Amino acid sequence: MSSPKFRDLSSASKLIVIIELTLFAGSLFLALYLNRQFNFVEQASIPTNIEFVYSLIFALMVQLSSLALGLYNSKLRENFRGVIRRMLVSVAMGFFIFTIINPFFGSQALQIELIAMSSVTSFVLASSFRWLTLQIDFFGLNKRKVLVIGAGERAAIIEQRMRRDVDRQGFILHGFIIMVGDKDNGVVRENRIDLDGSLVNYTLENEIDEIVVAADERRENLPVDELFACKIRGVEVTEILDFIERETGQIAVNLIYPSWVIYSNGFASNNYLRNALDWIFNATMAFFLFLFTWPIMLITALLIKIEDGWGSPVFYSQERVGLDGQAFSIIKFRSMRIDAEKDGAQMASKNDDRTTTVGKRIRKYRIDELPQLYNVMRGEMGFVGPRPERPEFVQNLVKTIPYYNERHNVKPGLTGWAQLKYPYGETDADSLEKLKYDLYYIKHRSFLLDLLILIRTVEIVLFGQGR
């Protein structure tokens, strides 16, 4: 199985990353070459190898911005106009960042006109390439043909969770083989196969790349010998839990059985080096973020006072459940009316009528969560992790949702995999969906995954997609 760290990017998306990195770097390199030939602007002489380094730095700045804006997300639901808008913002961000570091190059710093010229060229080339990928269905490359063993209740999870084309970016679903012992509430709309002959022959004749084992009754009816024969012939055999985890970025909690947790890779918590550096890294980031955002926080406090009166509180403190189930007090800007919970604790909803006018704006751009930097500095939270919930809700969720307590094995975070993938949690069913993503994060927790989540959060802030 391939590395999970950037599994959210499909094979085609990774190829686009490489191509666009070349386009972005080539744009600056071309601008420098043309300037040498035609002398558009007066520029100090720069060796070719240094030009190459500058081009690579520029490309990385633009590409990091593109990643932050979701342009390499294989499930990005945007029309061409939306893609162009994001591309324009990412190139502008890359231009801005590069111009900030440009003076540090000293006497060999680039003229601003050359950086602007390369930015325009990058936008034109990348936009043209994106248009081409949409025209020729570029994302159809490298799709695997998948055959599912079973057509019952477990197999139906695939039909229900991956019914849209956008959910099948990495594979083509050939069909579901009916097995003895399949439950009645199974696959309905997909191709059901009543296989009489050999599974090996059928797999080879139909050029199946992967077999997903999803039978409801596996002890006696699973064709183990034939699955082994398929595997030694190069066909990948995957358990349904691993298949759903890989394709959706979540763990199907309702399908988990203890032996899978025991033998599965991941869920490692004794990373002593990471644990030792965790607080230092998060506290340092929180301090520098505070230096950049304190003016925004001051303006927010004034707006809250103006709306609700100078005697009204700006912050509110609320008990949440953190690492190992320990309670702590979270601090946020008050975004709801003072009497928002006069009838008891309630989960926040998308269009909550308890939210104030200022509160709606600061929640949309996640400004209300900036005071939690204090919690990060205290070591009660990290930047990335499961969202901390209130004890009143946790007590009920632990009883109704299996494995819910496992999300408390890591520190809660300001942002997280579940917040990116499933931002709203109004009901127990929503909590179950978010738990699937939280468990995926806990299992595959790494510095690279944290970095991916952080830069994806930039997209939510810039486009006001927060709640």
Buried (B, 14 or more C-beta within 10 A) or exposed (E): EEEBBBBBBBBBBBBBBEBBBEBBBBBBBBBBEBBBEEEBEEBEEBEEEEBBEBBBBBBBBBBBBBBBBBBBBBBBEEEEEEBBBBBBBBBBBBBEBBBEEBEEBEEBBBBEBBBEBBBEBBBBBBBEBBEEBEEEEBBEEEBBBBBBBBBBBBBBBBBEBBEEEEBBBBBEBBBBBBBEBBBEEBBEEBEBBEBEEEBBEBBBEEEBBBBBBBBBBBEEBBBEEBBEBBEEEEBBEBBBBBBBBBBBBBBBBEBBEEEEBEEBEBBEEEEEEBEEEBBEBBBEBBEEBBEEBEEEBEEBBEBBBEEBEEEBEBEBEEEBBBBEEEEBEBBBBBBBBEEBEEEEEBBBBEEBEBBBEBBEBBBBBBBBBBBBBBBBBBBBBBBBBBBBBBEBBBEEBBEEBEBBBBBBBBBBBBBBBBBBBBBBBEEBEBBBBBBBBBBBBBBBBBEEBBBBBBBBBBBBBBBEBBB
